[in-house]
Amino acid sequence: MTDLSKYRNIGIFAHVDAGKTTTTERILKLTGQIHKIGEVHDGESTTDFMEQEAERGITIQSAAVSCFWKDHRFNVIDTPGHVDFTVEVYRSLKVLDGGIGVFCGSGGVEPQSETNWRYANESEVARIIFVNKLDRMGADFIRVTDQVKKVLGATPLIMTLPIGREDDFVGVVDVLNRQAFVWDDSGLPENFEVLPVPEDMVDDVEAYREEMIETALEQDDDLLEAYMEGVEPSIEEIKRCIRAGTRTCTFFPTFCGSAFKNKGMQLVLDAVIDYLPSPTEVDPQPLTDPETGEATGEVATVSVDEPFKALAFKIMDDRFGALTFVRIYSGKLNKGDTILNSATGKTERIGRMVEMQANDRNELTSAQAGDIIAIVGMKNVQTGHTLCDVKHECTLEPMIFPVPVISIAVTPKDKGGSEKMGIAIGKMVAEDPSFQVETDEETGETILKGMGELHLDIKVDILKRTYGVDLIVGQPQVAYRETITKPVEDSYTHKKQSGGSGQFGKIDYIMKPGEVGSGFTFTSSVIGGNVPKEFWPAIEKGFKGMMNTGVLAGFPVLDVEIELLDGGFHAVDSSAVAFEIAAKGAFRQSMPKAGAQLLEPIMNVDVFTPEDHVGDVIGDLNRRRGMIKDQIAGITGSRIKADVPLSEMFGYIGTLRTMTSGRGQFSMEFSHYAPCPANVSEKVIAEQKERNAKK
């Protein structure tokens, strides 16, 4: 199939438990990809095929599926809701053209759906909204659409209205066509009748229809003018306007139903075709300069006739071998082609290409612009690498991933586990860029770093079950940093005489706090030949090398500026090595004088709690040294936003659930580093020294 106007690359994203995976299952059933529906709560859904996903009933990694609906090809990506896995949502949004935001009919707009919505806004992805679970207790479609306006600042364009509430929810009214779709109790998606609008809903439907038409026609001044004069536009004209406004994210067509009960899904699939953009209607991906990362002004035009350009957005290891998921932006790719990885400068030959059906796959001989496929057995490709035509090298805008904020030390239980663990972790790091690993050189321990406790918990579980590596897991460690608070002017001389030529280097310098986020900067204002120019890089290297281990507790140092003022050298004994050693000694000497200070990671914490527990939650956050920034009252409860140190947030989910009888939820993401209070600082430094002493 080569007609790109019939492609839809869409993602499904929402808060935990809003019903994303169930919605994906229903799409697969309706499009004939699966014959038996697997339920999430039975651990049998198609896209949640990891053991950990089936057991916990959550989605951990995004899964891609291809299917067809009314002559259109859908590439659907089901993404996780948990904040620990937002990297999966982020990377999926990067390669999608449109999305379905799923909201729970009773839960409404929850913390994680807000984060995902923000990511989608940043990626400028067109979306339709599906308010799910309208058969649940307390479900209220109109209340959720109001929350979309207030909390997300978005304009929902109401396209369907529910018939009946909670247990009596039987179907939906298509506002545009004035038709009622009513399902029977069989639970089968195809068992519905198209009826006239129920009498008690006629007035509501007309009111919403008028509002929808007026909003849509703002996309076309001529049609709006005619409408004001009493000329009703045709259904096709209205659809064209809705499509235009959806593409620019001016508004979001909003549908309702129950994925679990199979009610209302067909209208959502029709809306994907009618309102979400095809690959050619989306602004093309910008190309960047590989050296500077700046945009070059060129773009990857979505066309089969252009040279080949694609982005590797996900790497997955499964029973068939290493899979590299690729979104092709332009050109064609055939089995046997040789392509260039512009990040490594190496070429690779394409062996097998497959179209993904969640955990199954269909072999392909060729793929083209607009496709999302997986390539089997690529060697040196990482997430975010650009694959391109050998004769037309280019770099697509890369992905930016969040920095890990929590780490644990792990050691294999038996000696033979070390090698197995090394290979397994190598594969896992390639799959998940927000998961990092390093070895503590002094203790030899392996340190795993991730986005949260759940994230690392699952990684340890995968190592045990998938790779057969049993681990002893240490306590979670916080990624502290060190910095300085005041400027110091100082001098340091390195002298060594050991028979033959010695070593000599003298430097005068100022060490001062740098701008937040500046890292390390080095300047020299030496005039005359006291420190010859050829030694300046060695001095910079010496200082920079010391930024990895601060003087307080050996944590990396942030935001320090060094200015070289003057110094002295010896015609025979001075060398680059001598000046590098001098700089290292100078750093150790001056940092304590410059008011060295410990910094801790502060998290943006967003807590949802029922009204009657707000006081308890705020009190608890205050006890955790949290700064409350905002409190937003909603219909079902309150949202509390606060800045809280990460060290105080371990095990928080358990406390929150106990306080709120299991109804509270929270999400957190890294915000910034801030100075540690003296009592905390002393404790951390003492613990770190004790740890170092044991080494």
ABEGO torsion letter per residue (X at the ends): XABAAABBBBBBBBBBGAGAAAAAAAAAAAAGABABBBBAAAGABAABABAAAAAAGBBABBBBBBBBBGGBBBBBBBBBABAAAAAAAAAAAAABABBBBBBBAAAEBBAAAAAAAAAAAAAGBBBBBBBBGAABBGBBAAAAAAAAAAAAGBBBBBABBBBEBEAABAEBBBAAAGBBBBBBAAGBAABBBBBBBBAAAAAAAAAAAAAAAAAAAAABAAAAAAAAAGBBBBAAAAAAAAAAAAAAGABBBBBBEBAAAGBGAAAAAAAAAAABBBAAABBBBBBBBAAAGBBAGBBBBBBAABBBBBBBABBBBBAAEBBBBBBBABEBBBBGBBBBBAAAGBBBBBBBBBBBBEABBBBBABBBBGBBBBBBGBAABBBGBBBBBAABBBBBBBBBBBBBABBBBBBBABAAAAAAAAAAAAAAAAABAABBBBBBAAAGBBBBBBAEAAAAAAAAAAAAAAAGBBBBBBBBBBBBBBBBABBBBBBBBBBBBBEEBBBBBBBBBBBBBBBBGAEBBBBBABBEAABBAAAAAAAAAAAAAAAABBAAAGBBBBGBBBBBABEBBBAAABBAAAAAAAAAAAAAAAAAAAGBBBBBBBBBBBBBBBAAAAAAAAAAAAAAGBBBABBBBBAAEBBBBBBBBAAAABGAAAAAAAAAGGABBBBBBBABBBBBBAAAAAAAAAAAAAAAAAX
